[in-house]
Amino acid sequence: MKLTKLAASALAVASIVLSAGIASAQTAGTNANYIGAGVAVGATSGGQGNDEAQLGGNIQGRYALPNAPVSVRGSLLYGGDAAAIMPIVTYDAPIARNTNVYFGGGYSFVTDEGQKTPLGNQNAPVVTLGIESEVSNNVIAYGDTKWGIDAYRNSDADAVSFQAGLGYRF
């Protein structure tokens, strides 16, 4: 039941993102490829030992596919005793000049399963929702939320982490 409600919420967010993209078809978002770094704040706990919320950092990158509103992203969340490495594919919708919202999914691979990261302590599917904006020449500001589905060992709890950072456009 919990997963059904969360999936319905994710679909609602996706439809809002898609609607924003259609409504702003004349708005020029950003097609910037970048690599960035910043903070990662785990907001959940699995309720078992060694899985409390973690404060850490993130390294994230984006490669925008040419002539498509889709990007391939990579994210590394570290802090705690392990790191979560995530390949992610997103749909990118322009909402303002040099600014996009994005929504997508991927998978989180924990470097040492059972050890804490900002996004749980085991491998898990991930859904992300974020925003990125080119704030000056070659500088991108980004922020997103990542939801790890069943991301804690010995628990059916989901994990949520918030990221923010600055990237260098290449």
C-alpha positions in Angstrom: 0.0 0.0 0.0 2.8 2.4 1.0 4.7 1.7 -2.3 1.4 2.3 -4.3 0.9 5.7 -2.7 4.5 6.6 -3.3 4.3 5.5 -6.9 1.2 7.5 -7.5 2.9 10.6 -6.0 5.8 10.0 -8.4 3.5 9.8 -11.3 1.7 13.0 -10.3 5.1 14.8 -10.1 6.0 13.4 -13.5 2.8 14.7 -15.1 3.5 18.2 -13.6 7.0 18.2 -14.9 5.8 17.1 -18.4 3.1 19.7 -18.3 5.6 22.4 -17.4 7.8 21.3 -20.3 4.9 21.5 -22.8 3.6 24.8 -21.4 7.0 26.3 -21.6 8.0 24.9 -25.0 9.2 28.4 -26.0 11.3 28.8 -22.8 14.9 28.1 -23.4 16.2 26.0 -20.5 19.8 24.8 -20.3 21.4 22.1 -22.3 24.6 22.3 -20.3 26.8 19.3 -19.6 28.4 19.7 -16.2 30.2 18.1 -13.3 29.6 19.5 -9.8 30.0 19.0 -6.1 28.0 20.0 -3.0 26.2 18.7 0.1 24.0 15.6 0.6 21.6 15.5 3.5 20.0 12.1 4.4 16.6 12.7 5.9 15.5 9.2 6.9 16.5 6.2 9.0 15.7 2.6 8.4 14.9 2.0 12.1 17.7 -0.5 12.6 21.2 -0.2 13.8 23.8 1.6 11.6 21.2 3.2 9.3 20.6 6.7 10.8 20.3 9.8 8.6 23.7 11.0 7.3 25.2 14.3 6.3 27.7 14.1 3.5 28.6 15.3 0.1 27.7 14.7 -3.5 29.5 14.7 -6.8 27.0 14.9 -9.7 27.3 15.1 -13.5 24.9 15.6 -16.4 25.3 14.8 -20.1 22.4 16.2 -22.1 21.5 14.0 -25.1 21.5 16.2 -28.3 18.1 17.1 -29.7 16.2 15.3 -26.9 14.8 16.4 -23.6 16.7 13.6 -21.9 19.9 13.5 -19.9 22.2 10.8 -18.5 23.3 11.6 -15.0 25.7 10.2 -12.5 25.6 10.8 -8.8 27.9 9.9 -6.0 26.6 10.5 -2.4 29.2 10.0 0.3 29.2 10.3 4.1 28.8 7.7 6.7 30.8 4.5 6.1 30.1 3.9 2.4 29.1 5.7 -0.8 26.0 5.4 -3.0 26.8 5.5 -6.8 23.9 6.2 -9.1 23.5 6.1 -12.9 20.2 8.0 -13.6 18.2 8.9 -16.7 16.0 12.0 -16.6 13.4 13.9 -18.5 14.4 17.6 -18.5 11.8 20.3 -18.9 12.7 24.0 -19.4 10.9 26.3 -16.9 12.8 29.6 -17.4 15.7 31.1 -19.2 18.7 28.7 -18.6 16.7 26.7 -16.0 15.3 23.2 -16.1 13.4 20.9 -13.8 14.2 17.2 -14.2 12.5 13.9 -13.2 13.9 10.4 -13.6 15.1 7.2 -12.2 18.0 4.9 -11.9 19.7 2.6 -9.4 21.8 3.2 -6.3 24.8 0.9 -5.8 26.1 1.1 -2.2 29.9 0.5 -2.1 29.7 -1.5 1.1 26.1 -2.8 1.6 25.0 -2.6 5.2 27.1 0.5 5.8 25.3 3.9 6.0 25.2 6.5 3.2 23.0 9.6 2.8 20.6 7.4 0.8 20.2 4.2 2.8 22.5 1.2 3.3 21.7 -1.2 0.5 21.4 -1.2 -3.3 18.0 0.1 -4.4 16.0 1.7 -7.2 16.1 5.5 -7.1 13.7 8.2 -8.3 14.9 11.8 -8.5 13.3 15.3 -8.9 15.4 18.4 -9.2 16.2 21.8 -10.7 19.3 23.1 -12.4 20.1 26.6 -13.6 23.0 28.2 -15.4 23.7 31.1 -13.0 26.7 32.6 -14.7 29.1 31.7 -17.6 30.0 28.0 -17.1 28.5 27.8 -13.6 25.5 25.6 -12.9 23.6 25.6 -9.6 21.6 22.4 -9.0 19.5 20.8 -6.3 17.5 17.6 -6.1 15.7 15.1 -4.0 16.5 11.4 -4.3 14.1 8.7 -3.1 15.6 5.2 -2.6 12.9 2.6 -2.7 13.5 -0.1 0.0 17.0 1.3 0.6 17.6 -0.1 4.1 18.8 -3.6 5.0 16.5 -5.5 7.4 13.8 -2.9 6.9 11.1 -2.0 4.4 11.8 1.7 4.8 12.5 4.0 1.9 15.4 6.6 2.0 15.2 10.3 1.1 18.2 12.5 0.5 18.5 16.2 -0.5 21.4 17.4 -2.6 22.6 20.9 -3.6 25.7 22.1 -5.3 27.5 24.0 -8.0 28.8 22.6 -11.2 31.3 23.5 -14.0 29.9 23.5 -17.5 32.0 21.6 -20.0 
